[in-house]
Amino acid sequence: MDDLDRQIINRLQKNLPVCTRPFEQVAQELGTTEDKLISRIQALLDDGTLTRFGPLFNAAELGGELSLCAMSIPEQAFDSVADIVGDFPQVAHNYARNHTLNMWFVLATSYPGELEKTLESIEIKTGYTVYNFPKKKEFFIGLYLNA
């Protein structure tokens, strides 16, 4: 990772401009081109330096609900249950943990009451209990690199 990659990571954590060409505007700020900025972001994703690049929406401020959820799934059923859970549009991402609760996912819904209904639907479709861990307090953590 070079200085430009660090600058890109640092800059993209702070309010991407809302305009017709946001990457062009950020590229100008960083003294590079839009094409180079986009290709650098893709390279950081491809090599695993970044695992995700995309917006974060505050579901509660938009009128919805958000929660961290977990399930205890037998190893032989894990992949099939992960596919079922992942097919729900309200599931942001789904990942495995080495724990009794070995499947975790973030559930974000558009309106009040939809979260509980979605949890019930997941339980019905999978046959497994979903444990709901709603947030009590939100923390914002940024990773800023010396460039």
DSSP file (Angstrom, degrees, kcal/mol; ACC not computed):
  #  RESIDUE AA STRUCTURE BP1 BP2  ACC     N-H-->O    O-->H-N    N-H-->O    O-->H-N    TCO  KAPPA ALPHA  PHI   PSI    X-CA   Y-CA   Z-CA
    1    1 A M              0   0    0      0, 0.0     2,-0.1     0, 0.0     0, 0.0   0.000 360.0 360.0 360.0 130.5    0.0    0.0    0.0
    2    2 A D     >  -     0   0    0      1,-0.0     4,-2.1     0, 0.0     5,-0.2  -0.433 360.0 -86.3-105.7-176.2    1.4    3.4   -1.0
    3    3 A D  H  > S+     0   0    0      1,-0.2     4,-2.6     2,-0.2     5,-0.2   0.872 125.6  53.3 -60.3 -39.3    0.6    6.9    0.1
    4    4 A L  H  > S+     0   0    0      2,-0.2     4,-2.7     1,-0.2    -1,-0.2   0.921 107.6  51.0 -64.3 -42.4   -2.1    7.3   -2.5
    5    5 A D  H  > S+     0   0    0      1,-0.2     4,-2.6     2,-0.2    -1,-0.2   0.928 111.6  48.0 -59.1 -44.0   -3.9    4.2   -1.3
    6    6 A R  H  X S+     0   0    0     -4,-2.1     4,-2.7     1,-0.2   139,-0.4   0.915 111.6  49.7 -62.2 -43.3   -3.7    5.5    2.3
    7    7 A Q  H  X S+     0   0    0     -4,-2.6     4,-2.8     2,-0.2     5,-0.2   0.894 110.5  51.0 -62.9 -39.6   -5.1    8.9    1.2
    8    8 A I  H  X S+     0   0    0     -4,-2.7     4,-2.6     2,-0.2    -2,-0.2   0.951 111.5  46.7 -62.5 -49.6   -7.9    7.2   -0.7
    9    9 A I  H  X S+     0   0    0     -4,-2.6     4,-0.6     1,-0.2    -2,-0.2   0.927 115.5  46.4 -59.5 -45.5   -8.9    5.0    2.3
   10   10 A N  H >< S+     0   0    0     -4,-2.7     3,-0.8    -5,-0.2    -1,-0.2   0.931 115.5  45.3 -62.3 -45.9   -8.8    8.0    4.7
   11   11 A R  H >< S+     0   0    0     -4,-2.8     3,-1.7     1,-0.2    -2,-0.2   0.876 106.3  57.7 -69.2 -37.8  -10.7   10.3    2.3
   12   12 A L  H 3< S+     0   0    0     -4,-2.6    -1,-0.2     1,-0.3     4,-0.2   0.581  96.0  64.9 -74.8  -7.5  -13.5    7.8    1.4
   13   13 A Q  T << S+     0   0    0     -3,-0.8     2,-0.6    -4,-0.6    -1,-0.3   0.527  94.0  71.3 -84.9  -6.4  -14.4    7.4    5.1
   14   14 A K  S <  S-     0   0    0     -3,-1.7    -1,-0.2    -4,-0.2    -4,-0.0  -0.888 116.1 -56.5-117.6 101.0  -15.5   11.1    5.1
   15   15 A N        -     0   0    0     -2,-0.6    -1,-0.1     1,-0.1    -2,-0.1   0.834  52.9-133.7  38.3  87.8  -18.7   12.0    3.3
   16   16 A L        -     0   0    0     -4,-0.2    -1,-0.1     1,-0.1     7,-0.1  -0.521  38.4-100.1 -62.8 132.0  -18.4   11.0   -0.3
   17   17 A P        -     0   0    0      0, 0.0     2,-1.0     0, 0.0    -1,-0.1  -0.244  24.5-133.9 -59.0 141.4  -19.7   14.0   -2.3
   18   18 A V        +     0   0    0     -3,-0.1     2,-0.3     3,-0.1     3,-0.0  -0.832  63.5 106.1 -96.8  98.3  -23.2   13.9   -3.5
   19   19 A C  S    S-     0   0    0     -2,-1.0     6,-0.0     1,-0.0     0, 0.0  -0.910  86.0 -83.1-159.4 178.8  -22.9   15.0   -7.1
   20   20 A T  S    S+     0   0    0     -2,-0.3    -1,-0.0     1,-0.3    -2,-0.0   0.862 123.9  23.5 -64.1 -37.1  -22.9   13.7  -10.6
   21   21 A R     >  +     0   0    0      1,-0.1     4,-1.9     2,-0.1     3,-0.3  -0.620  67.2 164.4-132.1  73.7  -19.2   12.6  -10.5
   22   22 A P  H  > S+     0   0    0      0, 0.0     4,-2.3     0, 0.0     5,-0.2   0.858  78.4  52.4 -61.7 -36.0  -18.2   12.0   -6.9
   23   23 A F  H  > S+     0   0    0      1,-0.2     4,-2.5     2,-0.2     5,-0.2   0.855 107.0  53.2 -70.5 -32.6  -15.1   10.0   -7.8
   24   24 A E  H  > S+     0   0    0     -3,-0.3     4,-2.1     2,-0.2    -1,-0.2   0.920 110.1  48.0 -64.2 -43.3  -13.9   12.8  -10.1
   25   25 A Q  H  X S+     0   0    0     -4,-1.9     4,-1.9     2,-0.2    -2,-0.2   0.925 114.0  45.7 -64.2 -45.3  -14.3   15.3   -7.3
   26   26 A V  H  X S+     0   0    0     -4,-2.3     4,-1.9     1,-0.2    -2,-0.2   0.907 110.3  55.0 -64.6 -41.5  -12.4   13.1   -4.8
   27   27 A A  H  X>S+     0   0    0     -4,-2.5     5,-2.8     1,-0.2     4,-0.7   0.909 106.7  50.7 -58.8 -42.7   -9.7   12.4   -7.3
   28   28 A Q  H ><5S+     0   0    0     -4,-2.1     3,-0.9     1,-0.2    -1,-0.2   0.914 108.5  52.2 -61.4 -42.5   -9.1   16.1   -7.8
   29   29 A E  H 3<5S+     0   0    0     -4,-1.9    -1,-0.2     1,-0.2    -2,-0.2   0.858 113.9  43.9 -59.8 -35.2   -8.8   16.6   -4.1
   30   30 A L  H 3<5S-     0   0    0     -4,-1.9    -1,-0.2    -5,-0.1    -2,-0.2   0.441 115.0-114.3 -92.9  -0.9   -6.2   13.8   -4.0
   31   31 A G  T <<5S+     0   0    0     -3,-0.9     2,-0.2    -4,-0.7    -3,-0.2   0.850  81.3  98.1  72.9  34.7   -4.3   15.0   -7.0
   32   32 A T  S   <S-     0   0    0     -5,-2.8    -1,-0.3    -6,-0.1     2,-0.2  -0.684  74.3 -87.8-134.9-170.2   -5.1   12.0   -9.2
   33   33 A T     >  -     0   0    0     -2,-0.2     4,-2.5     1,-0.1     5,-0.2  -0.681  28.5-118.4-104.3 160.5   -7.6   11.1  -11.9
   34   34 A E  H  > S+     0   0    0     -2,-0.2     4,-2.5     1,-0.2     5,-0.2   0.924 115.5  50.2 -59.9 -46.0  -11.0    9.6  -11.6
   35   35 A D  H  > S+     0   0    0      1,-0.2     4,-2.4     2,-0.2    -1,-0.2   0.906 111.6  47.9 -60.8 -42.6  -10.0    6.5  -13.6
   36   36 A K  H  > S+     0   0    0      2,-0.2     4,-2.3     1,-0.2    -1,-0.2   0.902 111.3  51.0 -66.7 -40.1   -6.9    6.0  -11.4
   37   37 A L  H  X S+     0   0    0     -4,-2.5     4,-2.3     2,-0.2    -2,-0.2   0.943 112.3  45.8 -60.8 -48.6   -9.0    6.5   -8.2
   38   38 A I  H  X S+     0   0    0     -4,-2.5     4,-2.3     1,-0.2    -2,-0.2   0.905 113.4  49.1 -63.2 -42.3  -11.6    3.9   -9.3
   39   39 A S  H  X S+     0   0    0     -4,-2.4     4,-2.3    -5,-0.2    -1,-0.2   0.866 110.3  51.5 -67.9 -34.4   -8.9    1.4  -10.3
   40   40 A R  H  X S+     0   0    0     -4,-2.3     4,-2.4     2,-0.2    -2,-0.2   0.914 109.6  49.6 -66.4 -42.8   -7.1    1.8   -7.0
   41   41 A I  H  X S+     0   0    0     -4,-2.3     4,-1.9     1,-0.2    -2,-0.2   0.937 112.2  48.4 -60.5 -45.7  -10.3    1.2   -5.1
   42   42 A Q  H  X S+     0   0    0     -4,-2.3     4,-3.0     1,-0.2    -2,-0.2   0.901 110.6  51.0 -61.8 -41.1  -11.0   -1.9   -7.2
   43   43 A A  H  X S+     0   0    0     -4,-2.3     4,-2.4     2,-0.2     6,-0.3   0.895 108.4  51.8 -63.8 -40.1   -7.4   -3.1   -6.6
   44   44 A L  H  <>S+     0   0    0     -4,-2.4     6,-2.5     1,-0.2     5,-0.9   0.854 113.8  44.6 -65.0 -34.5   -7.8   -2.6   -2.8
   45   45 A L  H ><5S+     0   0    0     -4,-1.9     3,-1.0     4,-0.2    -2,-0.2   0.913 112.6  51.3 -71.5 -44.5  -11.0   -4.7   -3.0
   46   46 A D  H 3<5S+     0   0    0     -4,-3.0    -2,-0.2     1,-0.2    -3,-0.2   0.868 112.1  44.9 -63.3 -38.3   -9.4   -7.4   -5.2
   47   47 A D  T 3<5S-     0   0    0     -4,-2.4    -1,-0.2    -5,-0.2    -2,-0.2   0.463 114.9-113.4 -89.0   1.4   -6.4   -7.9   -3.0
   48   48 A G  T < 5S+     0   0    0     -3,-1.0    -3,-0.2     2,-0.3    -4,-0.1   0.469  84.1 120.6  85.8   1.2   -8.5   -8.0    0.2
   49   49 A T  S   <S+     0   0    0     -5,-0.9     2,-0.4    -6,-0.3    -4,-0.2   0.927  85.9  32.8 -61.8 -42.9   -7.1   -4.8    1.7
   50   50 A L        -     0   0    0     -6,-2.5    -2,-0.3    -9,-0.1    -1,-0.2  -0.941  67.4-172.0-108.6 135.8  -10.7   -3.5    1.7
   51   51 A T  S    S+     0   0    0     -2,-0.4     2,-0.3     1,-0.3    -1,-0.1   0.643  73.6  14.2 -97.8 -17.8  -13.5   -6.1    2.2
   52   52 A R        -     0   0    0      2,-0.0     2,-0.4    -4,-0.0    -1,-0.3  -0.986  52.8-172.8-156.1 143.0  -16.3   -3.8    1.4
   53   53 A F        +     0   0    0     -2,-0.3    -3,-0.0    -3,-0.1    -8,-0.0  -0.930  44.5  94.6-138.0 115.2  -16.9   -0.4   -0.2
   54   54 A G        -     0   0    0     -2,-0.4     2,-0.1     2,-0.0    -2,-0.0  -0.974  69.8 -61.4 178.5 174.7  -20.3    1.1   -0.1
   55   55 A P        -     0   0    0      0, 0.0     2,-0.5     0, 0.0    -2,-0.0  -0.338  33.8-143.4 -75.4 154.5  -22.7    3.4    1.8
   56   56 A L        -     0   0    0     -2,-0.1     2,-0.4     2,-0.0    -2,-0.0  -0.986  18.3-161.4-114.8 122.4  -23.8    2.9    5.4
   57   57 A F        -     0   0    0     -2,-0.5     2,-1.2     5,-0.0     3,-0.1  -0.836  20.1-130.9-105.3 141.7  -27.4    3.9    6.0
   58   58 A N     >  -     0   0    0     -2,-0.4     4,-1.4     1,-0.2     3,-0.3  -0.772  22.6-169.5 -90.2  97.0  -28.9    4.6    9.4
   59   59 A A  T  4>S+     0   0    0     -2,-1.2     5,-3.3     1,-0.2     3,-0.2   0.868  82.4  54.1 -58.1 -40.3  -32.0    2.5    9.2
   60   60 A A  T >45S+     0   0    0      1,-0.2     3,-1.4     3,-0.2    -1,-0.2   0.903 107.2  50.0 -63.9 -41.0  -33.5    4.0   12.3
   61   61 A E  T 345S+     0   0    0     -3,-0.3    -1,-0.2     1,-0.3    -2,-0.2   0.773 109.2  53.3 -68.0 -24.1  -33.2    7.5   11.0
   62   62 A L  T 3<5S-     0   0    0     -4,-1.4    -1,-0.3    -3,-0.2    -2,-0.2   0.376 128.9 -97.1 -90.7   4.0  -34.9    6.4    7.8
   63   63 A G  T < 5S+     0   0    0     -3,-1.4    -3,-0.2     1,-0.3    -2,-0.1   0.469  91.5  99.8  98.4   2.6  -37.8    4.9    9.8
   64   64 A G      < -     0   0    0     -5,-3.3     2,-0.3    47,-0.2    -1,-0.3  -0.153  66.7-107.7-105.0-159.9  -36.6    1.3    9.9
   65   65 A E  E     -A  109   0A   0     44,-0.7    44,-3.1    46,-0.2     2,-0.3  -0.934  20.5-164.4-134.2 156.0  -35.0   -1.0   12.3
   66   66 A L  E     +A  108   0A   0     -2,-0.3    69,-0.5    42,-0.2     2,-0.3  -0.999  14.7 161.7-142.8 139.0  -31.5   -2.5   12.6
   67   67 A S  E     -AB 107 134A   0     40,-2.2    40,-3.0    -2,-0.3     2,-0.5  -0.994  36.7-122.6-156.2 153.3  -30.2   -5.4   14.6
   68   68 A L  E     -AB 106 133A   0     65,-1.4    65,-3.1    -2,-0.3     2,-0.3  -0.842  38.4-171.1 -92.3 133.3  -27.3   -7.9   14.9
   69   69 A C  E     -AB 105 132A   0     36,-3.1    36,-2.4    -2,-0.5     2,-0.3  -0.897   9.4-168.4-129.4 155.2  -28.6  -11.5   14.9
   70   70 A A  E     -AB 104 131A   0     61,-2.2    61,-3.3    -2,-0.3     2,-0.3  -0.972   2.9-169.2-142.6 156.8  -27.1  -14.9   15.5
   71   71 A M  E     -A  103   0A   0     32,-2.4    32,-2.2    -2,-0.3     2,-0.7  -0.969  23.5-130.5-141.2 155.7  -28.0  -18.5   15.0
   72   72 A S        +     0   0    0     57,-0.5    57,-0.2    -2,-0.3    29,-0.1  -0.937  36.9 177.5-108.3 109.1  -26.6  -21.9   16.1
   73   73 A I        -     0   0    0     -2,-0.7     5,-0.1    27,-0.2    29,-0.1  -0.940  32.2-115.8-120.4 130.0  -26.4  -24.0   13.0
   74   74 A P    >>  -     0   0    0      0, 0.0     3,-1.6     0, 0.0     4,-0.9  -0.344  32.1-117.2 -59.3 143.8  -25.0  -27.6   12.7
   75   75 A E  G >4 S+     0   0    0      1,-0.3     3,-0.8     2,-0.2     4,-0.5   0.857 112.9  55.4 -53.0 -41.6  -21.9  -27.7   10.5
   76   76 A Q  G 34 S+     0   0    0      1,-0.2    -1,-0.3     2,-0.1     4,-0.2   0.724 114.8  39.7 -68.8 -19.6  -23.6  -29.9    7.9
   77   77 A A  G <> S+     0   0    0     -3,-1.6     4,-2.5     1,-0.1     5,-0.3   0.473  88.6  98.1-103.0  -4.1  -26.5  -27.5    7.5
   78   78 A F  H <X S+     0   0    0     -4,-0.9     4,-2.9    -3,-0.8     5,-0.2   0.907  82.6  45.4 -56.6 -51.7  -24.5  -24.3    7.6
   79   79 A D  H  > S+     0   0    0     -4,-0.5     4,-2.0     1,-0.2    -1,-0.2   0.899 114.8  47.0 -62.3 -42.2  -24.1  -23.5    3.9
   80   80 A S  H  > S+     0   0    0     -4,-0.2     4,-1.8     2,-0.2    -1,-0.2   0.903 115.0  46.2 -68.4 -39.1  -27.8  -24.3    3.1
   81   81 A V  H  X S+     0   0    0     -4,-2.5     4,-2.9     2,-0.2     5,-0.2   0.898 110.0  54.6 -68.6 -39.2  -29.0  -22.1    6.0
   82   82 A A  H  X S+     0   0    0     -4,-2.9     4,-2.8    -5,-0.3    -2,-0.2   0.894 107.5  50.9 -59.5 -39.7  -26.6  -19.3    5.0
   83   83 A D  H  X S+     0   0    0     -4,-2.0     4,-1.1    -5,-0.2    -1,-0.2   0.919 111.4  47.2 -63.6 -43.3  -28.1  -19.4    1.5
   84   84 A I  H >< S+     0   0    0     -4,-1.8     3,-0.5     2,-0.2     4,-0.5   0.947 115.6  44.3 -63.5 -48.7  -31.6  -19.1    2.9
   85   85 A V  H >< S+     0   0    0     -4,-2.9     3,-1.5     1,-0.2     6,-0.2   0.921 111.7  53.7 -62.3 -44.3  -30.7  -16.3    5.3
   86   86 A G  H 3< S+     0   0    0     -4,-2.8    -1,-0.2     1,-0.3    -2,-0.2   0.712  97.1  66.7 -64.8 -21.3  -28.7  -14.5    2.6
   87   87 A D  T << S+     0   0    0     -4,-1.1    -1,-0.3    -3,-0.5    -2,-0.2   0.659  77.4  97.2 -75.1 -15.4  -31.7  -14.5    0.3
   88   88 A F  S X  S-     0   0    0     -3,-1.5     3,-1.9    -4,-0.5    30,-0.0  -0.635  72.7-144.3 -73.9 124.5  -33.6  -12.2    2.6
   89   89 A P  T 3  S+     0   0    0      0, 0.0    -1,-0.2     0, 0.0    19,-0.1   0.717  97.4  63.9 -63.5 -18.8  -33.2   -8.6    1.2
   90   90 A Q  T 3  S+     0   0    0     17,-0.1    18,-2.9    25,-0.0     2,-0.7   0.604  81.0  94.5 -79.5 -11.2  -33.1   -7.3    4.7
   91   91 A V  E <   -C  107   0A   0     -3,-1.9    16,-0.2    -6,-0.2     3,-0.1  -0.735  53.9-172.3 -87.5 116.2  -29.9   -9.2    5.5
   92   92 A A  E     -     0   0A   0     14,-2.7     2,-0.3    -2,-0.7    -1,-0.2   0.934  67.3 -18.4 -75.2 -47.3  -26.9   -6.9    4.9
   93   93 A H  E     -C  106   0A   0     13,-0.5    13,-1.5     2,-0.0     2,-0.4  -0.981  56.3-151.7-158.4 159.1  -24.2   -9.6    5.4
   94   94 A N  E     +C  105   0A   0     -2,-0.3     2,-0.3    11,-0.2    11,-0.2  -0.999  20.5 171.3-138.5 130.3  -23.9  -13.0    6.9
   95   95 A Y  E     -C  104   0A   0      9,-2.9     9,-2.8    -2,-0.4     2,-0.3  -0.970  28.5-114.4-146.0 159.3  -20.8  -14.6    8.3
   96   96 A A  E     -C  103   0A   0     -2,-0.3     2,-0.3     7,-0.2     7,-0.2  -0.665  25.2-170.5 -94.1 146.1  -19.5  -17.6   10.3
   97   97 A R        -     0   0    0      5,-2.3     2,-1.5    -2,-0.3    -2,-0.0  -0.965  32.3-118.5-130.9 149.4  -17.9  -17.4   13.8
   98   98 A N  S    S+     0   0    0     -2,-0.3     2,-0.3     5,-0.0     4,-0.1  -0.672  81.8  91.4 -87.0  84.0  -16.2  -20.1   15.8
   99   99 A H  S    S-     0   0    0     -2,-1.5    -2,-0.2     1,-0.1     3,-0.0  -0.953  95.1 -92.2-164.3 165.6  -18.7  -20.2   18.6
  100  100 A T  S    S+     0   0    0     -2,-0.3     2,-1.3     1,-0.3   -27,-0.2   0.934 127.9  54.4 -56.5 -45.7  -21.9  -21.9   19.6
  101  101 A L  S    S+     0   0    0      1,-0.2   -29,-0.3   -29,-0.1    -1,-0.3  -0.755  77.9 164.6 -84.8  93.0  -23.7  -19.1   17.9
  102  102 A N        +     0   0    0     -2,-1.3    -5,-2.3   -31,-0.5     2,-0.5   0.533  49.1  63.4 -98.1  -7.3  -21.8  -19.7   14.7
  103  103 A M  E     +AC  71  96A   0    -32,-2.2   -32,-2.4    -7,-0.2     2,-0.4  -0.977  61.4 177.4-120.6 124.7  -23.9  -17.7   12.1
  104  104 A W  E     +AC  70  95A   0     -9,-2.8    -9,-2.9    -2,-0.5     2,-0.3  -0.938   3.0 166.8-124.8 145.6  -24.2  -13.9   12.5
  105  105 A F  E     -AC  69  94A   0    -36,-2.4   -36,-3.1    -2,-0.4     2,-0.5  -0.993  32.4-123.0-154.8 156.4  -25.9  -11.4   10.3
  106  106 A V  E     -AC  68  93A   0    -13,-1.5   -14,-2.7    -2,-0.3   -13,-0.5  -0.884  24.7-159.9-101.7 130.8  -27.0   -7.8   10.3
  107  107 A L  E     +AC  67  91A   0    -40,-3.0   -40,-2.2    -2,-0.5     2,-0.4  -0.954  11.1 178.8-114.5 123.4  -30.7   -7.3    9.6
  108  108 A A  E     -A   66   0A   0    -18,-2.9     2,-0.3    -2,-0.5   -42,-0.2  -0.992   6.6-171.0-127.6 127.4  -31.9   -3.8    8.4
  109  109 A T  E     -A   65   0A   0    -44,-3.1   -44,-0.7    -2,-0.4     6,-0.0  -0.765  26.3-132.2-119.3 163.3  -35.6   -3.2    7.7
  110  110 A S  S    S+     0   0    0     -2,-0.3    -1,-0.1   -46,-0.2   -20,-0.0   0.710  84.1  22.3 -87.7 -23.1  -37.5   -0.3    6.1
  111  111 A Y  S >  S-     0   0    0    -46,-0.1     3,-1.7   -47,-0.0     4,-0.4  -0.976  90.9 -82.0-146.0 157.3  -40.3    0.2    8.6
  112  112 A P  T 3  S+     0   0    0      0, 0.0   -48,-0.1     0, 0.0    -2,-0.1  -0.284 112.8  23.5 -59.2 139.8  -41.1   -0.5   12.3
  113  113 A G  T 3> S+     0   0    0     -4,-0.0     4,-1.5     1,-0.0     5,-0.1   0.102  95.3  96.7  92.7 -22.2  -42.3   -4.0   12.9
  114  114 A E  H <> S+     0   0    0     -3,-1.7     4,-2.5     1,-0.2     5,-0.2   0.829  75.9  61.2 -70.2 -30.8  -40.7   -5.5    9.8
  115  115 A L  H  > S+     0   0    0     -4,-0.4     4,-2.6     2,-0.2    -1,-0.2   0.955 105.4  45.0 -61.5 -51.2  -37.7   -6.7   11.8
  116  116 A E  H  > S+     0   0    0      1,-0.2     4,-2.2     2,-0.2    -1,-0.2   0.901 114.0  50.0 -61.4 -41.4  -39.7   -9.0   14.1
  117  117 A K  H  X S+     0   0    0     -4,-1.5     4,-2.2     2,-0.2    -1,-0.2   0.891 111.0  49.6 -63.9 -39.0  -41.7  -10.3   11.1
  118  118 A T  H  X S+     0   0    0     -4,-2.5     4,-2.6     2,-0.2    -2,-0.2   0.912 108.6  52.2 -67.5 -41.9  -38.4  -11.0    9.2
  119  119 A L  H  X S+     0   0    0     -4,-2.6     4,-2.2     1,-0.2    -2,-0.2   0.924 110.7  48.5 -57.9 -44.4  -36.9  -12.8   12.2
  120  120 A E  H  X S+     0   0    0     -4,-2.2     4,-2.4     1,-0.2    -1,-0.2   0.906 110.5  51.3 -61.7 -42.4  -40.0  -15.0   12.4
  121  121 A S  H  X S+     0   0    0     -4,-2.2     4,-2.8     1,-0.2     5,-0.2   0.900 108.7  50.8 -63.2 -40.8  -39.8  -15.7    8.6
  122  122 A I  H  X S+     0   0    0     -4,-2.6     4,-2.4     1,-0.2     6,-0.4   0.921 110.8  49.2 -62.7 -43.2  -36.1  -16.7    8.9
  123  123 A E  H  X S+     0   0    0     -4,-2.2     4,-2.6     1,-0.2     5,-0.3   0.910 112.9  47.2 -62.3 -42.0  -37.0  -19.1   11.7
  124  124 A I  H  < S+     0   0    0     -4,-2.4    -2,-0.2     1,-0.2    -1,-0.2   0.934 115.5  44.3 -65.2 -46.0  -39.8  -20.6    9.8
  125  125 A K  H  < S+     0   0    0     -4,-2.8    -2,-0.2     1,-0.2    -1,-0.2   0.834 125.4  31.7 -70.7 -32.1  -37.8  -21.0    6.6
  126  126 A T  H  < S-     0   0    0     -4,-2.4    -2,-0.2    -5,-0.2    -1,-0.2   0.766  93.6-133.3 -96.5 -27.5  -34.7  -22.4    8.3
  127  127 A G  S  < S+     0   0    0     -4,-2.6     2,-0.3    -5,-0.3    -3,-0.1   0.585  70.5 109.7  81.9  10.0  -36.2  -24.3   11.2
  128  128 A Y  S    S-     0   0    0     -6,-0.4    -1,-0.3    -5,-0.3    -2,-0.2  -0.885  73.4-105.1-121.4 151.6  -33.6  -22.7   13.6
  129  129 A T        -     0   0    0     -2,-0.3     2,-0.5   -57,-0.2   -57,-0.5  -0.481  27.0-146.6 -72.6 138.9  -33.9  -20.1   16.3
  130  130 A V        -     0   0    0     -2,-0.2     2,-0.5   -59,-0.1   -59,-0.2  -0.940   6.5-149.0-106.8 128.1  -32.7  -16.5   15.6
  131  131 A Y  E     -B   70   0A   0    -61,-3.3   -61,-2.2    -2,-0.5     2,-0.5  -0.866  12.7-148.2 -97.7 125.8  -31.2  -14.6   18.5
  132  132 A N  E     -B   69   0A   0     -2,-0.5   -63,-0.2   -63,-0.2    -2,-0.0  -0.827  17.0-178.5-101.3 125.3  -31.8  -10.9   18.2
  133  133 A F  E     -B   68   0A   0    -65,-3.1   -65,-1.4    -2,-0.5     3,-0.1  -0.703  12.4-168.0-121.9  77.3  -29.2   -8.5   19.6
  134  134 A P  E     -B   67   0A   0      0, 0.0   -67,-0.2     0, 0.0     2,-0.1  -0.319  30.1-101.5 -66.5 149.8  -30.5   -4.9   19.1
  135  135 A K        -     0   0    0    -69,-0.5     3,-0.1     1,-0.1   -69,-0.1  -0.404  26.9-170.3 -72.4 146.5  -28.0   -2.2   19.6
  136  136 A K  S    S+     0   0    0      1,-0.4     2,-0.3    -2,-0.1    -1,-0.1   0.701  78.2   9.1-100.8 -32.0  -28.1   -0.2   22.8
  137  137 A K  S    S-     0   0    0      2,-0.0     2,-0.4     0, 0.0    -1,-0.4  -0.992  72.8-131.4-149.5 143.5  -25.6    2.5   21.7
  138  138 A E        -     0   0    0     -2,-0.3     2,-0.4    -3,-0.1     0, 0.0  -0.833  19.0-169.1-102.8 135.1  -24.0    3.2   18.4
  139  139 A F        -     0   0    0     -2,-0.4     2,-0.6     2,-0.0    -2,-0.0  -0.949  10.5-149.6-119.7 141.7  -20.2    3.8   18.0
  140  140 A F        -     0   0    0     -2,-0.4     2,-0.5     2,-0.0    -2,-0.0  -0.956  16.2-175.4-113.5 121.2  -18.5    5.1   15.0
  141  141 A I        -     0   0    0     -2,-0.6     2,-0.4     2,-0.0    -2,-0.0  -0.963   1.9-171.0-119.8 128.4  -15.0    3.8   14.4
  142  142 A G        -     0   0    0     -2,-0.5     2,-0.7     2,-0.0  -132,-0.1  -0.907  16.7-143.8-116.5 148.2  -12.8    5.1   11.6
  143  143 A L        -     0   0    0     -2,-0.4     2,-0.5  -134,-0.1  -130,-0.1  -0.933  22.8-177.7-109.9 108.4   -9.5    3.7   10.5
  144  144 A Y        -     0   0    0     -2,-0.7     2,-0.3  -131,-0.0  -137,-0.1  -0.936  10.1-153.8-113.5 127.5   -7.2    6.5    9.4
  145  145 A L        -     0   0    0     -2,-0.5     2,-0.5  -139,-0.4  -135,-0.1  -0.696  23.8-107.9-101.9 146.7   -3.8    5.7    8.1
  146  146 A N              0   0    0     -2,-0.3  -140,-0.1     1,-0.2  -139,-0.1  -0.611 360.0 360.0 -70.6 122.8   -0.6    7.9    8.1
  147  147 A A              0   0    0     -2,-0.5    -1,-0.2  -141,-0.1  -140,-0.1   0.400 360.0 360.0-108.1 360.0   -0.1    9.0    4.5
